[in-house]
Amino acid sequence: MKFELREYQKETIHELRIGFRKGHKRQVLCLPTGAGKTVVFSTMIANALQKGTRTLVVTDRVELFDQTFRAIESTGAIRPELIAAGARNINERHQLHVAMVETLSRRIKKLPDLQPEMIVIDEAHKGNFTKIIEAYPNAFVIGATATPVGKHFPKYYTNIVHPVDIPELVAEGYLSPCHAFQMQDDFSDLETRRGEFTESSMMMHYDKPKLYGGVVEQYRKRAEGKKTLVFNCNIEHAEKMNAEFRSQGITSEVITSKTPKADRQRILKAFSDGLIPVLNNCGILTTGYDEPSIECIIVNRATQSLPLWLQMCGRGSRIYQNKDRFTLLDFGGNHDRHGLWSEKRKWTLEEKKKKKSNGVAPVKNCEGCDAMIATSVRVCPYCGHVHEVSERELGRGDLVEVQAPAELVGKFIGELTIDELIDLQKSEKYKATFIWRVVRSKGYEAVKEYASKMQYSSGWVYRQKKDLSKSQFNDYRIK
């Protein structure tokens, strides 16, 4: 079967194609967790195969390997040749291969006739794929990730395609809103090695009866009855946290790397079916796991990794019947390090320079309901509490709330004039590519008017004219 692509997914494919035509042989495909990266690159693979392009898909985890394999098969493309542990007699000249990166890295020299023309890398923010890129310097490369963070990106990639961000996906109903809470704690005792908190120091910090009990207490206060996924520090921590839930009469299970495959499948099915309200893990379910019915995420650890933070939060972001939002309980001070999950982010391939600020919008606890909100927000979106503005805040001038112009709030986007759409775009609450879809929906004359006022080139107008049929969007009221 063919995927029914959303408009932003079509836009992503279009931008990737333009990038290749402009000479960018290696591009980053950046879509937030839950936005459908696999759908996008599987569609591109199917199109490439129709043209006879020899294609290689590389991943680094069994769960992602199986997920990618199923997605490609569902497009109706030819059955992939697998390169994984135990695979023998591999047909190197087959048109499509799906490979585990470790297996392929070991066997590259033994597979001289494996010469892909296009390579798709799943979870490209991980640095263990560089050997594959270097082995095939003439191949076109798509590095798919929700978080293009890593020193290897500016070295290996020349273009990034990022047509949509979390706030827009939430506004359009493709991701669930997040109701977040952060528990205050002192993390000065945590040690850092290679850019992340050490497992041993985290365990010393978290392995206390008071903290185990505190997690259950907050779960009962904020999320009791909601299907909940808990991320812990390590196996011992996950098992003890699971025991704490059970000791307080809450049905709970745990999955770790030591859990036998049959038990893991049984537990995940029971969790999906609603028989287990709380599921503990320690890094097993960060990627390649899709359970839209999850209503609460508990991050019972600290991390300095933005990709890990967004991946953990993203497990609760899928939309589901009768699910109006998901709850996020942060026991690691991660909001202070990385900002809100729904924060608008600007990804770039420029090498990051050392700076004192962490570059994220500061957050605070709402005085009315304790929810995590941006410091710049005056009226809490959850309880309506109005926060007073101190003289110091009024005078500093360094915090600007990213919001739609007040005169546009309450209007339907499809009703806006070209001038109003331009004002909305300049507010930076919406991606330009989304605004372009709305403009295209108004016809060619509207496209020309918009281009004239924005001082866009005739080439831009020509491309929009070709894409007039690609103008669908969810018409909703501006908030």
Backbone hydrogen bonds, N-H to C=O, Kabsch-Sander energy under -0.5 kcal/mol:
donor,donor_aa,acceptor,acceptor_aa,energy
5,L,3,F,-1.0
10,K,6,R,-2.2
11,E,7,E,-2.4
12,T,8,Y,-2.0
13,I,9,Q,-2.1
14,H,10,K,-2.4
15,E,11,E,-2.5
16,L,12,T,-2.3
17,R,13,I,-2.2
18,I,14,H,-2.2
19,G,15,E,-2.4
20,F,16,L,-2.2
21,R,17,R,-2.2
22,K,18,I,-1.8
23,G,20,F,-1.5
24,H,19,G,-2.4
25,K,23,G,-1.1
27,Q,141,V,-2.8
28,V,159,N,-2.6
29,L,27,Q,-0.5
29,L,143,G,-2.3
30,C,28,V,-0.8
30,C,161,V,-2.6
31,L,29,L,-0.6
31,L,145,T,-1.2
35,A,32,P,-2.4
40,V,36,G,-2.0
41,F,37,K,-2.7
42,S,38,T,-2.2
43,T,39,V,-1.8
44,M,40,V,-2.0
45,I,41,F,-2.2
46,A,42,S,-2.4
47,N,43,T,-2.2
48,A,44,M,-2.4
49,L,45,I,-2.6
50,Q,46,A,-1.5
51,K,47,N,-0.9
51,K,48,A,-0.7
52,G,49,L,-1.4
53,T,48,A,-2.5
55,T,95,Q,-3.1
56,L,118,M,-2.5
57,V,97,H,-2.7
58,V,120,V,-2.8
59,T,99,A,-2.2
65,F,61,R,-2.7
66,D,62,V,-2.8
67,Q,63,E,-2.2
68,T,64,L,-3.0
69,F,65,F,-2.4
70,R,66,D,-2.3
71,A,67,Q,-2.2
72,I,68,T,-2.4
73,E,69,F,-2.2
74,S,70,R,-2.0
75,T,71,A,-0.6
75,T,72,I,-1.0
76,G,73,E,-1.7
77,A,72,I,-1.0
81,E,96,L,-2.9
83,I,98,V,-2.4
84,A,82,L,-0.5
87,A,84,A,-2.4
92,E,90,I,-1.2
94,H,91,N,-1.6
97,H,55,T,-2.2
98,V,81,E,-2.0
99,A,57,V,-3.2
100,M,83,I,-2.6
101,V,59,T,-2.9
104,L,100,M,-2.5
105,S,101,V,-2.6
106,R,102,E,-1.6
107,R,103,T,-1.4
108,I,104,L,-1.3
110,K,107,R,-1.2
111,L,107,R,-0.6
111,L,108,I,-1.5
114,L,111,L,-1.6
115,Q,113,D,-1.2
117,E,54,R,-2.7
118,M,54,R,-1.9
119,I,140,F,-3.2
120,V,56,L,-2.8
121,I,119,I,-0.5
121,I,142,I,-2.9
122,D,58,V,-2.7
122,D,120,V,-0.6
123,E,144,A,-1.0
124,A,121,I,-0.5
124,A,144,A,-2.7
126,K,123,E,-1.7
129,F,126,K,-0.6
130,T,127,G,-0.9
132,I,129,F,-0.7
133,I,129,F,-1.7
134,E,130,T,-2.5
135,A,131,K,-1.5
136,Y,132,I,-1.0
136,Y,133,I,-0.7
139,A,136,Y,-1.5
140,F,117,E,-2.9
141,V,25,K,-3.3
142,I,119,I,-2.7
143,G,27,Q,-3.0
143,G,141,V,-0.5
144,A,121,I,-2.8
144,A,142,I,-0.8
145,T,29,L,-2.5
149,V,147,T,-2.6
153,F,150,G,-1.2
155,K,151,K,-0.6
156,Y,152,H,-2.1
157,Y,153,F,-2.8
158,T,26,R,-2.2
159,N,26,R,-0.9
161,V,28,V,-3.1
162,H,160,I,-0.6
169,L,165,D,-2.1
170,V,166,I,-2.6
171,A,167,P,-2.3
172,E,168,E,-2.2
173,G,170,V,-1.2
174,Y,169,L,-2.7
175,L,169,L,-1.3
176,S,317,S,-3.0
179,H,326,F,-2.9
180,A,178,C,-0.7
181,F,328,L,-2.9
183,M,330,D,-2.8
187,F,185,D,-0.6
190,L,187,F,-1.7
193,R,196,E,-2.9
196,E,193,R,-1.2
198,T,191,E,-2.7
202,M,198,T,-2.0
203,M,199,E,-2.3
204,M,200,S,-2.0
205,H,201,S,-1.7
206,Y,202,M,-2.9
207,D,203,M,-2.3
208,K,206,Y,-2.6
211,L,208,K,-0.7
212,Y,208,K,-2.1
213,G,209,P,-2.6
214,G,210,K,-1.8
215,V,211,L,-1.8
216,V,212,Y,-1.5
217,E,213,G,-2.4
218,Q,214,G,-2.5
219,Y,215,V,-2.4
220,R,216,V,-2.5
221,K,217,E,-1.8
222,R,218,Q,-3.0
223,A,219,Y,-2.9
224,E,219,Y,-0.7
226,K,223,A,-2.5
228,T,277,P,-3.3
229,L,296,C,-2.4
230,V,279,L,-2.9
231,F,298,I,-3.0
232,N,230,V,-0.6
232,N,281,N,-2.4
238,A,234,N,-2.6
239,E,235,I,-2.5
240,K,236,E,-2.3
241,M,237,H,-2.5
242,N,238,A,-2.2
243,A,239,E,-2.1
244,E,240,K,-2.0
245,F,241,M,-2.0
246,R,242,N,-2.1
247,S,243,A,-2.5
248,Q,244,E,-1.1
248,Q,245,F,-0.6
249,G,246,R,-2.0
250,I,245,F,-2.4
251,T,249,G,-0.5
253,E,278,V,-1.7
255,I,280,N,-2.4
259,T,256,T,-1.5
264,R,260,P,-2.6
265,Q,261,K,-2.4
266,R,262,A,-2.0
267,I,263,D,-2.7
268,L,264,R,-2.6
269,K,265,Q,-2.0
270,A,266,R,-2.3
271,F,267,I,-2.6
272,S,268,L,-2.5
273,D,269,K,-2.5
274,G,271,F,-1.1
275,L,270,A,-2.4
276,I,270,A,-1.0
278,V,251,T,-1.1
279,L,228,T,-2.4
280,N,253,E,-3.0
281,N,230,V,-1.9
282,C,255,I,-0.6
286,T,283,G,-0.6
291,E,289,Y,-0.5
294,I,291,E,-1.9
295,E,227,K,-2.4
296,C,227,K,-1.9
297,I,327,T,-2.7
298,I,229,L,-2.7
299,V,297,I,-0.6
299,V,329,L,-2.5
300,N,231,F,-2.3
300,N,298,I,-1.0
301,R,299,V,-0.7
306,L,304,Q,-0.7
309,W,305,S,-2.2
310,L,306,L,-2.6
311,Q,307,P,-2.3
312,M,308,L,-2.6
313,C,309,W,-2.3
314,G,310,L,-2.4
315,R,311,Q,-0.8
315,R,312,M,-1.0
316,G,313,C,-2.0
317,S,314,G,-1.2
323,K,320,Y,-2.1
324,D,322,N,-0.7
326,F,177,P,-2.5
327,T,295,E,-2.9
328,L,179,H,-2.3
329,L,297,I,-2.8
330,D,181,F,-3.3
330,D,328,L,-0.6
331,F,299,V,-2.5
331,F,329,L,-0.7
337,R,333,G,-0.9
338,H,334,N,-3.0
339,G,335,H,-2.0
343,E,340,L,-1.7
347,W,345,R,-0.7
364,K,373,I,-2.7
366,C,371,A,-2.6
370,D,366,C,-1.9
372,M,180,A,-4.5
373,I,364,K,-2.4
375,T,362,P,-2.6
377,V,374,A,-1.8
380,C,378,R,-0.6
380,C,385,H,-2.4
384,G,380,C,-1.6
387,H,378,R,-3.3
387,H,385,H,-0.6
390,S,388,E,-0.6
394,L,390,S,-2.3
395,G,391,E,-1.7
396,R,392,R,-1.1
397,G,393,E,-0.8
400,V,398,D,-0.5
403,Q,401,E,-1.0
408,L,405,P,-2.1
409,V,405,P,-0.8
409,V,406,A,-0.7
410,G,478,I,-2.5
411,K,408,L,-2.1
413,I,476,Y,-1.6
415,E,412,F,-1.5
416,L,413,I,-1.5
421,L,417,T,-2.4
422,I,418,I,-2.1
423,D,419,D,-2.1
424,L,420,E,-2.4
425,Q,421,L,-2.3
426,K,422,I,-2.3
427,S,423,D,-1.1
428,E,425,Q,-1.5
429,K,424,L,-0.7
430,Y,424,L,-0.5
435,I,431,K,-1.7
436,W,432,A,-2.6
437,R,433,T,-1.4
438,V,434,F,-1.7
439,V,435,I,-2.5
440,R,436,W,-2.9
441,S,437,R,-1.6
442,K,438,V,-0.5
442,K,439,V,-1.6
443,G,440,R,-1.7
447,V,443,G,-1.7
448,K,444,Y,-2.2
449,E,445,E,-2.2
450,Y,446,A,-2.7
451,A,447,V,-2.5
452,S,448,K,-2.3
453,K,449,E,-2.1
454,M,450,Y,-2.1
455,Q,451,A,-0.8
456,Y,451,A,-2.6
461,V,457,S,-1.6
462,Y,458,S,-2.4
463,R,459,G,-2.1
464,Q,460,W,-2.3
465,K,461,V,-2.3
466,K,462,Y,-1.8
467,D,463,R,-1.1
468,L,465,K,-1.2
470,K,467,D,-2.0
471,S,469,S,-1.2
475,D,473,F,-0.7
476,Y,474,N,-1.0
478,I,411,K,-2.5
